[in-house]
Amino acid sequence: MHSKAGHAISFASRRALCKTPSLSYSTRLLPFTRGNHTQPQPQQPPQSTNSRSDSTTHFGFRTVPTEEKESLVKGVFSSVASSYDVMNDAMSFGVHRLWKDEYVGTILNPGRRGPVKCIDVAGGTGDIALRILDHAREKYADRDTSVCVVDLNPDMLREGETRFKKTMYHNTSQVSFRVANAQELPPNEFPDNTFDLYTIAFGIRNCTDVPAVLREARRVLKPGGTFACLEFGKVGNPLFAQVYESYSFSIIPLMGHILAGDRASYQYLVESIRRFPSQPDFARMISEAGFATGEMREGKGGAWRDMWGGIASVHMGVKM
Amino acid sequence: MAAVLRRATVSVLRRSTPHVRCISSTPSLLRDASQNDGPIALNWFENAFLVGGSAIASILDPRRADMIAVLGETTAGPALPRLRDRMLESPEGRRVLRDRPLINTQTVDMEKLRTLPEGTFGHTYVTWLDRCGVTPDTRDRVMYITDPELAYVMQRYRECHDFYHAICGLPVDVFSELAIKYFEFANMGLPVSALSAAFGPLRLTAKKRERLFKEFVPWALRCGSSSKSLITVYWEERWETNTEELKKELGIWDPPPVRWSKLLTEAAREAARRAQREAAAPGSTSGPSV
């Protein structure tokens, strides 16, 4: 293709190219380069609830067709299922256990007023379900509280079943596992007005249609039943928020790559946390779905309670 | 001229973006999306974190090839541009940099290589693949190097690793991998091969370690430093070259004998079986059966 002279010329010009500062070189040729810690501004796709074929929604910072989000989320959780608990411990330095202990032990306090029929949605590996049953048993000698663990992803449920096989609740009527979509709980398996407590921990931000989840929650709860949601929130303190943001975007995807060989799923995780509405907005959504919440503020008597400055928060509502 | 070259490079890079399967089990939609997302620039802290994390993960589980790959990318430093310059100094290396060929079962016609006469490099390579039971498809794509040319050099380095095994005639156990790491370090000088060479032997038994350092390391260091820089070799042009002649040209000689877990006759038997099938049904397409 090139003559000998042509070779020499192309060699010289390539060397000239190489001498160009690498930053401008790479950004000229690779517009897709992104910083690990400086994420692109999240796009603002329309959050649509009707099923037009061209509607899109967010998947982390990506925009994806609405119908695809569910299978993408399912895929993420199939991928992380076997290392889910290990990764939770690694990413939060074990703090997620404190959050869940406070959520179940102090805030939910199941068994205080008699046995509770619970549904634990997006309950996957059974963290919350086990805590509910243990708390009722240890504090109130209650062996009639039951939890139905529901998850979209069968791999996560399998992890949960394995965990429960090591406990005394295996093969009892106190725990059951069902594959179902939180947005559309099948009415024959989950009839109206069945449960006393509906809990969803670190799951609702992965759902495509949050209002639909809230509507289903209201449907399956008995009147006067409690809706409880533990989810990541927005940190109020600006300095702490900066530290939290740097940690999330710098360290967590890398940790995912090292520990689980899966960078993309953990990138999705931190992006989905950013995407979720703030505590006041979510509290308003709960209230609009027909739940009686506390006042629109944080703290005891408020609609939500922050943990660790707002990294996680608990939203509660009672079905009217 | 520079603009034409740049445009050609960009188009070759975009065309040859590989869909190499990652070792991780990331679901395909997410994986394809992240593969097409482009490289990720790290600041010094993230780089250091990855160096530490991938080093520990590699030592704890040497089968985590994705971690060794990440270690290579994050510790490349000034050695990678030096390697690229070495490629630029030879006409063959320049051709490789221009064409940016990739090595996986889609770009390399394995069936054609199997039909090559015995003793040619292509046949040696495919026989080695079959004998060890490995495939070139398990190489991760380079993720953490932003300069596209350096990223390609790293990708090429990773993908040619199997050729060094094949041409030296070494299997894929820990012992031989370490010998090849010493060889690579002497030949190409990337820090990751030095790190693997330094810490890898900790996983061997004392007896094997002694044998490694007494017989194989002297061979690897002498052979690696005196032979031609293997990163500049356009292996895809050499499929039909006789392996012994190729070794003489590159300045490589055989290592001390090593035990293979699978016998050589297995591969020959497979080849005979395949030839028999083809003779019985000429014109029918048979997929790889090994």
Chai-1 contact restraints between the chains, C-beta under 6 A:
chainA,res_idxA,chainB,res_idxB,connection_type,confidence,min_distance_angstrom,max_distance_angstrom,comment,restraint_id
A,S10,B,L5,contact,1.0,0.0,6.0,A-B,restraint_1
A,S13,B,M1,contact,1.0,0.0,6.0,A-B,restraint_2
A,S13,B,A2,contact,1.0,0.0,6.0,A-B,restraint_3
A,S13,B,L5,contact,1.0,0.0,6.0,A-B,restraint_4
A,S22,B,D147,contact,1.0,0.0,6.0,A-B,restraint_5
A,S26,B,T146,contact,1.0,0.0,6.0,A-B,restraint_6
A,S26,B,D147,contact,1.0,0.0,6.0,A-B,restraint_7
A,L29,B,V10,contact,1.0,0.0,6.0,A-B,restraint_8
A,L29,B,P148,contact,1.0,0.0,6.0,A-B,restraint_9
A,L30,B,G38,contact,1.0,0.0,6.0,A-B,restraint_10
A,L30,B,P148,contact,1.0,0.0,6.0,A-B,restraint_11
A,F32,B,G38,contact,1.0,0.0,6.0,A-B,restraint_12
A,T33,B,G38,contact,1.0,0.0,6.0,A-B,restraint_13
A,T33,B,P39,contact,1.0,0.0,6.0,A-B,restraint_14
A,T33,B,A41,contact,1.0,0.0,6.0,A-B,restraint_15
A,T33,B,T146,contact,1.0,0.0,6.0,A-B,restraint_16
A,G35,B,A41,contact,1.0,0.0,6.0,A-B,restraint_17
A,N36,B,I40,contact,1.0,0.0,6.0,A-B,restraint_18
A,N36,B,L42,contact,1.0,0.0,6.0,A-B,restraint_19
A,N36,B,E46,contact,1.0,0.0,6.0,A-B,restraint_20
A,L72,B,L29,contact,1.0,0.0,6.0,A-B,restraint_21
A,G75,B,P27,contact,1.0,0.0,6.0,A-B,restraint_22
A,G75,B,L30,contact,1.0,0.0,6.0,A-B,restraint_23
A,S79,B,S25,contact,1.0,0.0,6.0,A-B,restraint_24
A,S79,B,T26,contact,1.0,0.0,6.0,A-B,restraint_25
A,S79,B,P27,contact,1.0,0.0,6.0,A-B,restraint_26
A,S250,B,E46,contact,1.0,0.0,6.0,A-B,restraint_27
A,L254,B,F49,contact,1.0,0.0,6.0,A-B,restraint_28
A,L254,B,L50,contact,1.0,0.0,6.0,A-B,restraint_29
A,I258,B,G53,contact,1.0,0.0,6.0,A-B,restraint_30
A,I258,B,A57,contact,1.0,0.0,6.0,A-B,restraint_31
A,G261,B,S24,contact,1.0,0.0,6.0,A-B,restraint_32
A,G261,B,D66,contact,1.0,0.0,6.0,A-B,restraint_33
A,D262,B,S24,contact,1.0,0.0,6.0,A-B,restraint_34
A,D262,B,T26,contact,1.0,0.0,6.0,A-B,restraint_35
A,A264,B,T26,contact,1.0,0.0,6.0,A-B,restraint_36
A,A264,B,L30,contact,1.0,0.0,6.0,A-B,restraint_37
A,A264,B,S34,contact,1.0,0.0,6.0,A-B,restraint_38
